[in-house]
């Protein structure tokens, strides 16, 4: 096991270990020893950087949010000129990620907040902030698509953003319960079809469907 050589590397390894171990076995079941073992550092090094597991958890949630922002910000669907295509492309991109080890594609924030919402208010707030920030970014494309395709619809773009994330977090739960992504993939397929009903289907898409 390669040992970290400097303070910044040690902190980074602890954050990465917390992300991976908590996603794999949950916050409550994860100990400081588990994190140190996964990071390849000593307990002394841990407490040099973080005063408690909760403080590390908050930092890991914040890092995960920043990582997710960079990942989705660079995703191909952002290049689509039509906001409707970007909204649907986001769903397609999330569906494409549902493969491999379950712990690697599920959400650290959703996994953590399910356990800590009543016991760790600061950690709950960090999860809420991170998820809400992601929804705010998504809401901009939903609002632009609404203005173009469904300007008189009674629903709000923000409420649709929250609904999309509700489907995703529920999909992750069933992927864990079933130990495979089949239900999650199907759920995102239903979500995509629902979004099409909300935003309408442009004429060129209708023509494609009729000629298939």
Residue frames as a rotation matrix with the C-alpha (Angstrom) as fourth column:
UNK 1
0.580 0.815 0.000 0.00
0.815 -0.580 0.000 0.00
0.000 0.000 -1.000 0.00
UNK 2
-0.282 -0.690 0.667 1.46
0.659 -0.644 -0.388 3.35
0.697 0.330 0.636 -1.08
UNK 3
0.019 0.226 -0.974 1.68
0.927 -0.368 -0.068 5.82
-0.374 -0.902 -0.217 1.78
UNK 4
0.814 0.286 0.505 0.82
0.474 -0.829 -0.295 9.48
0.334 0.480 -0.811 1.16
UNK 5
-0.116 -0.991 -0.062 3.85
0.928 -0.086 -0.362 11.77
0.353 -0.100 0.930 1.20
UNK 6
-0.928 -0.212 0.305 2.30
0.121 -0.949 -0.292 15.10
0.351 -0.235 0.906 2.13
UNK 7
-0.773 0.617 -0.146 -0.56
0.055 -0.164 -0.985 16.67
-0.632 -0.770 0.093 4.01
UNK 8
-0.266 0.698 -0.665 -2.65
-0.888 -0.446 -0.112 17.57
-0.375 0.561 0.739 0.95
UNK 9
-0.476 0.046 -0.879 -2.37
-0.546 0.768 0.335 14.03
0.690 0.639 -0.340 -0.41
UNK 10
-0.964 0.119 -0.236 -3.33
0.256 0.638 -0.726 12.57
0.064 -0.761 -0.645 2.97
UNK 11
-0.537 0.807 -0.246 -6.45
-0.329 -0.469 -0.820 14.72
-0.777 -0.359 0.518 3.13
UNK 12
-0.210 0.431 -0.878 -7.37
-0.976 -0.042 0.213 13.81
0.055 0.901 0.429 -0.44
UNK 13
-0.713 -0.109 -0.693 -6.98
-0.200 0.978 0.052 10.09
0.672 0.176 -0.719 0.24
UNK 14
-0.897 0.430 -0.104 -9.18
0.215 0.217 -0.952 10.37
-0.386 -0.877 -0.286 3.34
UNK 15
-0.299 0.817 -0.493 -11.90
-0.693 -0.542 -0.476 12.14
-0.656 0.199 0.728 1.37
UNK 16
-0.282 0.145 -0.949 -11.78
-0.841 0.438 0.317 9.56
0.461 0.887 -0.002 -1.43
UNK 17
-0.903 -0.089 -0.421 -11.86
0.086 0.921 -0.381 6.72
0.421 -0.380 -0.823 1.08
UNK 18
-0.724 0.686 -0.073 -14.82
-0.084 -0.193 -0.978 8.22
-0.684 -0.702 0.197 2.93
UNK 19
-0.188 0.646 -0.740 -16.71
-0.953 -0.302 -0.022 8.60
-0.238 0.701 0.672 -0.36
UNK 20
-0.346 -0.014 -0.938 -16.13
-0.612 0.761 0.215 5.00
0.711 0.649 -0.272 -1.40
UNK 21
-0.938 -0.046 -0.344 -16.57
0.199 0.740 -0.642 3.28
0.284 -0.671 -0.685 1.96
UNK 22
-0.656 0.749 -0.093 -19.71
-0.273 -0.351 -0.896 5.21
-0.704 -0.562 0.435 2.94
UNK 23
-0.110 0.628 -0.770 -21.30
-0.994 -0.068 0.086 4.53
0.002 0.775 0.632 -0.45
UNK 24
-0.473 -0.156 -0.867 -20.48
-0.382 0.923 0.042 0.84
0.794 0.351 -0.496 -0.08
UNK 25
-0.538 0.170 -0.825 -21.58
0.606 0.758 -0.239 0.21
0.585 -0.629 -0.512 3.51
UNK 26
0.530 0.832 0.160 -23.38
0.521 -0.469 0.713 3.31
0.669 -0.295 -0.683 4.77
UNK 27
0.093 -0.487 0.869 -22.43
-0.410 -0.814 -0.412 6.12
0.908 -0.317 -0.275 7.12
UNK 28
0.626 0.228 0.746 -23.33
-0.774 0.072 0.629 4.47
0.089 -0.971 0.221 10.42
UNK 29
0.964 -0.214 0.155 -21.51
0.188 0.968 0.165 1.24
-0.186 -0.130 0.974 9.61
UNK 30
0.453 -0.840 0.300 -18.37
0.379 -0.124 -0.917 3.07
0.807 0.529 0.262 8.53
UNK 31
0.790 -0.267 -0.552 -15.76
0.525 -0.170 0.834 3.61
-0.316 -0.949 0.006 11.24
UNK 32
0.711 -0.641 -0.289 -12.74
-0.649 -0.756 0.082 5.87
-0.271 0.129 -0.954 11.37
UNK 33
-0.130 -0.772 0.622 -10.63
-0.311 0.627 0.714 2.71
-0.942 -0.100 -0.322 11.26
UNK 34
0.370 0.342 0.864 -12.37
0.665 0.551 -0.504 1.62
-0.648 0.761 -0.024 8.04
UNK 35
0.998 0.058 0.007 -11.61
0.049 -0.757 -0.652 4.97
-0.033 0.651 -0.758 6.43
UNK 36
0.402 -0.916 0.009 -8.00
-0.769 -0.332 0.547 4.99
-0.498 -0.227 -0.837 7.58
UNK 37
-0.089 -0.402 0.911 -7.47
0.120 0.904 0.410 1.46
-0.989 0.146 -0.032 6.28
UNK 38
0.607 0.400 0.687 -8.99
0.704 0.132 -0.698 2.32
-0.370 0.907 -0.202 2.91
UNK 39
0.974 -0.225 0.000 -6.92
-0.208 -0.899 -0.386 5.51
0.087 0.376 -0.923 2.70
UNK 40
0.465 -0.846 -0.261 -3.72
0.675 0.529 -0.514 3.86
0.573 0.063 0.817 3.90
UNK 41
-0.172 -0.483 0.858 -3.15
-0.278 -0.812 -0.513 6.41
0.945 -0.327 0.005 6.67
UNK 42
-0.761 -0.164 -0.627 -2.91
0.521 0.421 -0.742 6.33
0.386 -0.892 -0.235 10.44
UNK 43
0.327 0.887 -0.327 -5.56
0.911 -0.203 0.359 7.44
0.252 -0.415 -0.874 12.90
UNK 44
-0.069 -0.445 -0.893 -3.22
0.634 -0.711 0.306 10.21
-0.771 -0.544 0.331 13.94
UNK 45
-0.950 -0.267 0.159 -3.20
0.277 -0.495 0.823 11.48
-0.141 0.827 0.545 10.36
UNK 46
-0.227 0.951 0.207 -6.99
0.787 0.054 0.615 11.31
0.573 0.303 -0.761 10.30
UNK 47
0.541 0.525 -0.658 -7.41
0.835 -0.428 0.345 13.46
-0.100 -0.736 -0.670 13.39
UNK 48
-0.540 -0.729 -0.420 -4.79
0.553 -0.684 0.476 15.88
-0.634 0.024 0.773 12.15
UNK 49
-0.960 0.156 0.230 -7.15
0.135 -0.462 0.876 16.75
0.243 0.873 0.423 9.31
UNK 50
-0.140 0.986 0.088 -10.62
-0.207 -0.116 0.971 16.09
0.968 0.118 0.220 10.75
UNK 51
-0.622 -0.099 0.777 -11.87
-0.757 -0.175 -0.629 16.39
0.198 -0.980 0.034 14.31
UNK 52
-0.246 0.607 0.756 -14.52
-0.413 0.639 -0.648 13.70
-0.877 -0.472 0.093 13.83
UNK 53
-0.673 0.125 0.729 -16.07
0.592 0.681 0.431 11.29
-0.443 0.722 -0.532 11.35
UNK 54
0.413 0.911 -0.018 -18.91
0.741 -0.347 -0.575 13.77
-0.530 0.224 -0.818 10.87
UNK 55
0.387 -0.325 -0.863 -16.56
-0.341 -0.920 0.193 16.59
-0.857 0.220 -0.467 9.85
UNK 56
-0.771 -0.626 0.113 -14.94
-0.175 0.379 0.909 14.25
-0.612 0.681 -0.402 7.34
UNK 57
-0.311 0.748 0.587 -18.41
0.823 0.520 -0.227 13.24
-0.475 0.413 -0.777 6.15
UNK 58
0.629 0.540 -0.559 -19.34
0.257 -0.823 -0.506 16.87
-0.734 0.175 -0.656 5.52
UNK 59
-0.076 -0.755 -0.651 -16.09
-0.605 -0.484 0.632 17.49
-0.792 0.442 -0.420 3.64
UNK 60
-0.813 -0.201 0.547 -16.62
0.207 0.778 0.594 14.31
-0.545 0.596 -0.590 1.58
UNK 61
0.173 0.953 0.248 -20.16
0.800 0.011 -0.599 15.42
-0.574 0.303 -0.761 0.70
UNK 62
0.587 -0.004 -0.810 -18.87
-0.218 -0.964 -0.153 18.81
-0.780 0.266 -0.566 -0.41
UNK 63
-0.518 -0.833 -0.194 -16.11
-0.498 0.110 0.860 17.21
-0.695 0.542 -0.472 -2.49
UNK 64
-0.563 0.386 0.730 -18.62
0.612 0.789 0.055 14.80
-0.555 0.478 -0.681 -4.05
UNK 65
0.534 0.814 -0.230 -20.86
0.482 -0.517 -0.707 17.72
-0.695 0.266 -0.668 -5.00
UNK 66
0.253 -0.538 -0.804 -17.95
-0.612 -0.733 0.297 19.51
-0.749 0.417 -0.514 -6.66
UNK 67
-0.768 -0.537 0.348 -16.96
-0.138 0.670 0.730 16.34
-0.625 0.513 -0.589 -8.50
UNK 68
-0.157 0.813 0.561 -20.54
0.787 0.446 -0.426 15.82
-0.597 0.375 -0.709 -9.71
UNK 69
0.619 0.364 -0.696 -20.75
-0.009 -0.883 -0.469 19.44
-0.785 0.297 -0.544 -10.91
UNK 70
-0.244 -0.803 -0.543 -17.60
-0.709 -0.234 0.666 18.97
-0.662 0.547 -0.512 -12.97
UNK 71
-0.770 -0.030 0.637 -18.78
0.239 0.913 0.331 15.62
-0.591 0.407 -0.696 -14.35
UNK 72
0.140 0.927 0.347 -22.21
0.820 0.087 -0.566 16.81
-0.555 0.364 -0.748 -15.43
UNK 73
0.489 -0.009 -0.872 -20.87
-0.200 -0.974 -0.102 20.17
-0.849 0.225 -0.478 -16.58
UNK 74
-0.462 -0.761 -0.455 -18.60
-0.695 -0.008 0.719 18.40
-0.551 0.648 -0.525 -19.06
UNK 75
-0.285 0.413 0.865 -21.21
0.308 0.894 -0.326 15.85
-0.908 0.174 -0.382 -20.21
UNK 76
-0.876 -0.175 0.449 -22.03
0.467 -0.073 0.881 15.80
-0.121 0.982 0.146 -23.96
UNK 77
0.003 0.980 0.200 -25.68
0.994 -0.024 0.102 16.78
0.105 0.198 -0.974 -23.55
UNK 78
0.162 0.022 -0.987 -24.63
0.489 -0.870 0.060 20.29
-0.857 -0.492 -0.152 -22.49
UNK 79
-0.813 -0.541 -0.213 -23.61
0.064 -0.447 0.892 20.99
-0.578 0.712 0.398 -26.09
UNK 80
-0.387 0.738 0.553 -27.15
0.922 0.296 0.250 20.47
0.021 0.606 -0.795 -27.40
UNK 81
-0.931 -0.012 0.365 -28.60
0.071 -0.986 0.150 23.83
0.359 0.165 0.919 -28.53
UNK 82
-0.039 0.994 0.101 -32.19
-0.268 -0.108 0.957 22.87
0.963 0.010 0.271 -27.63
UNK 83
-0.522 -0.185 0.832 -32.89
-0.834 -0.093 -0.544 22.93
0.178 -0.978 -0.106 -23.86
UNK 84
0.606 0.769 0.204 -35.43
-0.784 0.621 -0.009 20.13
-0.134 -0.155 0.979 -24.27
UNK 85
0.649 -0.454 -0.610 -32.69
-0.089 0.752 -0.654 17.95
0.756 0.478 0.448 -25.72
UNK 86
-0.424 -0.841 0.336 -30.43
-0.452 -0.125 -0.883 18.87
0.785 -0.526 -0.327 -22.82
UNK 87
-0.057 0.494 0.868 -33.06
-0.986 0.108 -0.126 17.80
-0.156 -0.863 0.481 -20.28
UNK 88
0.909 0.412 -0.057 -33.63
-0.415 0.884 -0.214 14.49
-0.038 0.218 0.975 -22.03
UNK 89
0.370 -0.861 -0.348 -29.91
-0.171 0.305 -0.937 14.10
0.913 0.406 -0.034 -22.62
UNK 90
-0.328 -0.426 0.843 -29.32
-0.890 -0.159 -0.427 14.44
0.316 -0.890 -0.327 -18.88
UNK 91
0.482 0.587 0.651 -31.64
-0.750 0.660 -0.039 11.48
-0.452 -0.470 0.758 -18.25
UNK 92
0.915 -0.185 -0.357 -29.92
-0.129 0.705 -0.697 9.45
0.381 0.684 0.622 -20.97
UNK 93
-0.019 -0.989 0.145 -26.53
-0.469 -0.119 -0.875 10.28
0.883 -0.085 -0.462 -19.46
UNK 94
-0.162 0.015 0.987 -27.66
-0.978 0.129 -0.162 9.20
-0.130 -0.992 -0.007 -15.99
UNK 95
0.832 0.512 0.212 -29.00
-0.468 0.854 -0.225 5.93
-0.297 0.088 0.951 -17.44
UNK 96
0.651 -0.641 -0.407 -25.66
-0.188 0.383 -0.904 5.28
0.736 0.665 0.129 -19.17
UNK 97
-0.237 -0.774 0.587 -23.92
-0.785 -0.203 -0.585 5.50
0.572 -0.600 -0.560 -15.80
UNK 98
0.407 0.505 0.761 -25.94
-0.873 0.459 0.162 2.61
-0.268 -0.730 0.628 -14.29
UNK 99
0.797 -0.231 -0.559 -23.34
-0.086 0.871 -0.483 -0.09
0.598 0.433 0.674 -14.80
UNK 100
-0.277 -0.954 -0.110 -20.53
-0.103 0.144 -0.984 -1.69
0.955 -0.261 -0.138 -12.87
UNK 101
-0.683 -0.073 -0.726 -20.27
0.663 0.354 -0.659 -1.72
0.306 -0.932 -0.193 -9.10
UNK 102
0.326 0.941 0.089 -23.42
0.782 -0.321 0.535 -0.32
0.532 -0.105 -0.840 -7.49
UNK 103
0.441 -0.183 -0.879 -21.49
0.731 -0.495 0.470 1.71
-0.521 -0.849 -0.084 -4.93
UNK 104
-0.605 -0.795 -0.043 -19.66
0.595 -0.488 0.639 3.52
-0.528 0.361 0.768 -7.73
UNK 105
-0.744 0.351 0.568 -22.75
0.366 -0.496 0.787 4.93
0.558 0.794 0.241 -9.48
UNK 106
0.337 0.872 -0.353 -25.02
0.843 -0.113 0.526 5.65
0.419 -0.475 -0.774 -6.53
UNK 107
0.270 -0.110 0.957 -25.11
0.001 -0.993 -0.114 9.01
0.963 0.031 -0.268 -4.78
UNK 108
-0.633 -0.577 -0.515 -23.06
0.549 0.135 -0.825 9.66
0.546 -0.805 0.231 -1.65
UNK 109
-0.856 0.319 0.407 -25.43
-0.461 -0.828 -0.319 12.46
0.236 -0.460 0.856 -0.63
UNK 110
0.126 0.974 -0.190 -28.58
-0.753 0.218 0.621 10.36
0.646 0.065 0.761 -0.98
UNK 111
0.098 -0.187 -0.977 -26.98
0.333 0.932 -0.145 7.38
0.938 -0.312 0.154 0.74
UNK 112
-0.808 -0.547 -0.217 -25.84
0.392 -0.225 -0.892 9.51
0.440 -0.806 0.396 3.67
UNK 113
-0.730 0.519 0.445 -28.93
-0.617 -0.780 -0.103 11.64
0.294 -0.350 0.890 4.24
UNK 114
0.174 0.813 -0.555 -31.21
-0.314 0.580 0.752 8.61
0.933 0.043 0.356 4.47
UNK 115
0.036 -0.262 -0.964 -29.30
0.730 0.665 -0.154 7.60
0.682 -0.699 0.215 7.60
UNK 116
-0.643 -0.595 -0.483 -28.38
0.757 -0.396 -0.520 10.88
0.118 -0.700 0.705 9.26
UNK 117
-0.333 0.495 0.803 -31.33
0.268 -0.767 0.583 13.23
0.904 0.409 0.123 8.66
UNK 118
0.698 0.707 0.117 -32.53
0.046 -0.207 0.977 12.97
0.715 -0.677 -0.177 12.28
UNK 119
0.786 -0.414 -0.460 -29.21
0.605 0.363 0.708 12.55
-0.126 -0.835 0.536 14.08
UNK 120
-0.293 -0.943 -0.156 -26.59
0.784 -0.330 0.525 14.74
-0.547 0.031 0.837 12.34
UNK 121
0.637 0.726 -0.258 -28.14
0.458 -0.626 -0.631 18.10
-0.620 0.284 -0.731 11.39
UNK 122
0.180 -0.636 -0.750 -24.95
-0.547 -0.699 0.461 19.59
-0.818 0.327 -0.474 9.95
UNK 123
-0.812 -0.463 0.356 -24.35
-0.026 0.638 0.770 16.56
-0.583 0.616 -0.530 7.74
UNK 124
-0.034 0.890 0.454 -28.01
0.836 0.274 -0.475 16.54
-0.547 0.364 -0.754 6.68
UNK 125
0.644 0.282 -0.712 -27.75
0.011 -0.933 -0.360 20.22
-0.765 0.224 -0.603 5.76
UNK 126
-0.352 -0.852 -0.388 -24.62
-0.534 -0.158 0.831 19.57
-0.769 0.500 -0.399 3.69
UNK 127
-0.724 0.164 0.670 -26.42
0.504 0.789 0.351 16.82
-0.471 0.592 -0.654 1.76
UNK 128
0.362 0.931 -0.044 -29.46
0.711 -0.306 -0.632 19.04
-0.602 0.197 -0.773 1.23
UNK 129
0.365 -0.298 -0.882 -27.28
-0.357 -0.920 0.164 21.88
-0.860 0.255 -0.442 -0.02
UNK 130
-0.686 -0.727 0.008 -25.42
-0.304 0.297 0.905 19.66
-0.661 0.619 -0.425 -2.47
UNK 131
-0.522 0.564 0.640 -28.54
0.764 0.642 0.058 18.05
-0.378 0.519 -0.766 -3.91
UNK 132
0.512 0.759 -0.401 -30.36
0.521 -0.646 -0.558 21.37
-0.683 0.077 -0.726 -4.13
UNK 133
-0.046 -0.624 -0.780 -27.44
-0.465 -0.678 0.569 22.95
-0.884 0.389 -0.259 -6.00
UNK 134
-0.886 -0.264 0.382 -27.56
0.151 0.614 0.775 20.14
-0.439 0.744 -0.504 -8.56
UNK 135
-0.069 0.951 0.302 -31.31
0.921 0.177 -0.347 20.62
-0.384 0.254 -0.888 -9.00
UNK 136
0.408 0.191 -0.893 -30.82
0.063 -0.981 -0.181 24.37
-0.911 0.018 -0.412 -9.45
UNK 137
-0.609 -0.683 -0.402 -28.48
-0.425 -0.147 0.893 23.73
-0.670 0.715 -0.201 -12.38
UNK 138
-0.809 0.361 0.464 -30.90
0.553 0.735 0.393 21.26
-0.199 0.574 -0.794 -13.92
UNK 139
0.094 0.933 -0.348 -33.82
0.691 -0.313 -0.652 23.65
-0.717 -0.179 -0.674 -13.38
UNK 140
-0.236 -0.228 -0.944 -32.30
-0.351 -0.886 0.302 26.23
-0.906 0.403 0.129 -15.72
UNK 141
-0.973 -0.115 -0.201 -32.60
-0.229 0.341 0.912 23.88
-0.036 0.933 -0.358 -18.69
UNK 142
-0.540 0.841 0.026 -36.06
0.826 0.536 -0.171 22.73
-0.158 -0.071 -0.985 -17.63
UNK 143
0.066 0.560 -0.826 -37.25
0.321 -0.796 -0.513 26.34
-0.945 -0.232 -0.232 -17.40
UNK 144
-0.551 -0.327 -0.768 -35.80
-0.567 -0.528 0.632 27.16
-0.612 0.784 0.106 -20.82
UNK 145
-0.974 0.225 0.023 -37.50
0.184 0.728 0.661 24.09
0.132 0.648 -0.750 -22.31
UNK 146
-0.282 0.913 -0.294 -40.77
0.818 0.069 -0.571 25.00
-0.502 -0.401 -0.766 -20.60
UNK 147
-0.103 0.207 -0.973 -40.70
-0.149 -0.970 -0.191 28.51
-0.984 0.125 0.131 -22.05
UNK 148
-0.752 -0.264 -0.604 -40.15
-0.611 -0.066 0.789 27.10
-0.248 0.962 -0.111 -25.53
UNK 149
-0.846 0.310 -0.434 -42.47
-0.045 0.770 0.637 24.09
0.531 0.558 -0.637 -25.50
UNK 150
-0.096 0.842 -0.530 -44.98
0.818 0.370 0.441 24.46
0.568 -0.391 -0.724 -22.66
UNK 151
-0.795 -0.375 0.476 -45.14
0.130 -0.873 -0.470 28.14
0.592 -0.312 0.743 -21.63
UNK 152
-0.156 0.835 0.527 -48.68
-0.738 -0.453 0.500 27.90
0.656 -0.311 0.687 -20.27
UNK 153
0.011 0.130 -0.992 -48.19
0.321 0.939 0.126 24.69
0.947 -0.319 -0.031 -18.26
UNK 154
0.752 0.418 0.510 -49.08
-0.286 -0.490 0.824 25.05
0.594 -0.765 -0.248 -14.55
UNK 155
0.791 -0.485 -0.372 -46.04
0.611 0.602 0.515 23.17
-0.026 -0.634 0.773 -13.23
UNK 156
0.788 -0.602 -0.131 -42.80
-0.559 -0.788 0.258 24.83
-0.258 -0.130 -0.957 -12.17
UNK 157
0.457 -0.716 -0.528 -39.39
-0.395 0.369 -0.841 23.91
0.797 0.593 -0.114 -13.54
UNK 158
-0.437 -0.653 0.618 -38.03
-0.839 0.050 -0.541 23.52
0.322 -0.755 -0.570 -10.01
UNK 159
0.221 0.595 0.773 -40.74
-0.791 0.573 -0.215 21.00
-0.571 -0.564 0.597 -9.08
UNK 160
0.938 0.066 -0.340 -39.83
-0.288 0.691 -0.662 18.92
0.191 0.719 0.668 -12.14
UNK 161
0.023 -0.998 -0.051 -36.16
-0.584 0.028 -0.812 19.08
0.812 0.048 -0.582 -11.17
UNK 162
-0.389 -0.099 0.916 -36.99
-0.897 0.265 -0.352 17.71
-0.208 -0.959 -0.192 -7.73
UNK 163
0.674 0.689 0.266 -39.17
-0.585 0.718 -0.377 15.02
-0.451 0.098 0.887 -9.30
UNK 164
0.646 -0.507 -0.570 -36.34
-0.396 0.417 -0.819 13.92
0.653 0.755 0.069 -11.56
UNK 165
-0.427 -0.868 0.254 -34.00
-0.665 0.111 -0.739 13.60
0.613 -0.484 -0.625 -8.59
UNK 166
0.008 0.534 0.845 -36.69
-0.890 0.388 -0.237 11.76
-0.455 -0.751 0.479 -6.61
UNK 167
0.919 0.301 -0.255 -36.86
-0.392 0.766 -0.510 9.16
0.041 0.568 0.822 -9.38
UNK 168
0.240 -0.916 -0.322 -33.07
-0.402 0.208 -0.892 8.88
0.884 0.343 -0.319 -9.47
UNK 169
-0.505 -0.455 0.734 -32.65
-0.841 0.068 -0.537 8.44
0.194 -0.888 -0.417 -5.72
UNK 170
0.375 0.707 0.600 -35.45
-0.739 0.618 -0.266 5.85
-0.559 -0.343 0.754 -5.67
UNK 171
0.820 -0.141 -0.555 -33.79
-0.385 0.583 -0.716 4.09
0.425 0.800 0.423 -8.60
UNK 172
-0.241 -0.969 0.052 -30.55
-0.633 0.117 -0.765 3.88
0.736 -0.217 -0.642 -6.61
UNK 173
-0.234 0.225 0.946 -32.41
-0.907 0.299 -0.296 2.34
-0.349 -0.927 0.134 -3.67
UNK 174
0.771 0.600 0.213 -33.89
-0.479 0.768 -0.425 -0.38
-0.419 0.225 0.880 -5.85
UNK 175
0.463 -0.711 -0.529 -30.54
-0.469 0.310 -0.827 -1.04
0.752 0.631 -0.190 -7.53
UNK 176
-0.546 -0.658 0.518 -29.20
-0.777 0.167 -0.607 -1.77
0.313 -0.734 -0.602 -4.05
UNK 177
0.033 0.655 0.755 -32.22
-0.804 0.466 -0.369 -3.84
-0.593 -0.595 0.543 -3.04
UNK 178
0.920 0.389 -0.047 -32.18
-0.320 0.677 -0.663 -5.93
-0.226 0.625 0.747 -6.23
UNK 179
0.147 -0.968 0.205 -28.37
-0.044 0.200 0.979 -5.90
-0.988 -0.153 -0.014 -6.55
UNK 180
-0.486 -0.312 0.816 -28.69
0.832 0.121 0.542 -4.95
-0.268 0.942 0.201 -10.21
UNK 181
-0.827 0.045 -0.560 -29.65
-0.051 -0.999 -0.006 -1.82
-0.560 0.024 0.828 -12.16
UNK 182
-0.780 0.487 0.393 -32.59
0.587 0.351 0.730 -3.22
0.218 0.800 -0.559 -14.14
UNK 183
0.238 0.909 -0.343 -35.35
0.965 -0.262 -0.026 -1.47
-0.113 -0.325 -0.939 -12.18
UNK 184
-0.021 -0.335 -0.942 -33.31
0.295 -0.902 0.314 1.74
-0.955 -0.272 0.118 -12.16
UNK 185
-0.934 -0.355 0.035 -32.83
0.114 -0.204 0.972 1.68
-0.338 0.912 0.231 -15.93
UNK 186
-0.431 0.857 0.282 -36.54
0.829 0.253 0.499 1.02
0.356 0.449 -0.819 -16.49
UNK 187
0.285 0.539 -0.792 -37.48
0.830 -0.552 -0.077 3.84
-0.479 -0.636 -0.605 -14.09
UNK 188
-0.409 -0.498 -0.765 -35.31
0.033 -0.846 0.533 6.33
-0.912 0.193 0.362 -15.96
UNK 189
-0.915 0.175 0.363 -36.95
0.392 0.176 0.903 5.18
0.094 0.969 -0.229 -19.18
UNK 190
0.067 0.991 -0.117 -40.36
0.983 -0.046 0.176 6.00
0.169 -0.127 -0.977 -17.69
UNK 191
0.113 -0.110 -0.987 -39.01
0.498 -0.854 0.152 9.33
-0.860 -0.509 -0.041 -16.45
UNK 192
-0.855 -0.497 -0.147 -37.84
0.106 -0.446 0.889 10.20
-0.507 0.745 0.434 -19.95
UNK 193
-0.609 0.698 0.378 -41.21
0.673 0.203 0.711 9.38
0.420 0.687 -0.593 -21.46
UNK 194
0.283 0.719 -0.636 -42.94
0.932 -0.363 0.004 11.47
-0.228 -0.593 -0.772 -18.81
UNK 195
-0.269 -0.468 -0.842 -40.71
0.255 -0.878 0.406 14.44
-0.929 -0.105 0.356 -19.57
UNK 196
-0.954 -0.012 0.301 -41.64
0.301 -0.082 0.950 14.12
0.013 0.997 0.082 -23.25
UNK 197
-0.073 0.995 0.064 -45.32
0.925 0.044 0.376 14.41
0.372 0.087 -0.924 -22.28
UNK 198
0.294 0.140 -0.946 -44.57
0.690 -0.716 0.108 17.54
-0.662 -0.684 -0.307 -20.24
UNK 199
-0.306 -0.599 -0.740 -42.46
-0.060 -0.764 0.643 19.26
-0.950 0.241 0.198 -22.89
UNK 200
0.706 0.611 -0.358 -44.17
-0.421 -0.044 -0.906 17.96
-0.569 0.791 0.227 -26.00
UNK 201
0.072 -0.644 0.761 -42.59
0.555 0.660 0.506 16.29
-0.829 0.386 0.404 -28.97
UNK 202
-0.254 -0.223 -0.941 -41.14
-0.493 -0.807 0.325 18.53
-0.832 0.547 0.095 -31.71
UNK 203
0.642 0.648 -0.410 -42.40
-0.648 0.173 -0.742 17.94
-0.410 0.742 0.531 -35.23
UNK 204
0.044 -0.678 -0.733 -39.16
-0.868 0.338 -0.364 16.34
0.495 0.653 -0.574 -36.45
UNK 205
-0.819 -0.292 0.494 -39.29
-0.536 0.696 -0.478 13.83
-0.204 -0.656 -0.727 -33.56
UNK 206
0.087 0.937 0.338 -42.93
-0.469 0.338 -0.816 13.00
-0.879 -0.088 0.469 -34.38
UNK 207
0.573 0.085 -0.815 -41.99
-0.817 0.143 -0.559 12.34
0.070 0.986 0.151 -38.00
UNK 208
-0.512 -0.828 -0.226 -39.19
-0.767 0.560 -0.313 10.02
0.386 0.013 -0.922 -36.90
UNK 209
-0.628 0.333 0.704 -41.58
-0.416 0.620 -0.665 8.09
-0.658 -0.710 -0.250 -34.65
UNK 210
0.414 0.903 -0.109 -44.16
-0.561 0.159 -0.812 7.73
-0.716 0.398 0.573 -37.46
UNK 211
0.519 -0.260 -0.814 -41.61
-0.793 0.209 -0.572 6.42
0.318 0.943 -0.097 -39.94
UNK 212
-0.531 -0.719 0.448 -40.11
-0.832 0.543 -0.114 3.80
-0.161 -0.433 -0.887 -37.65
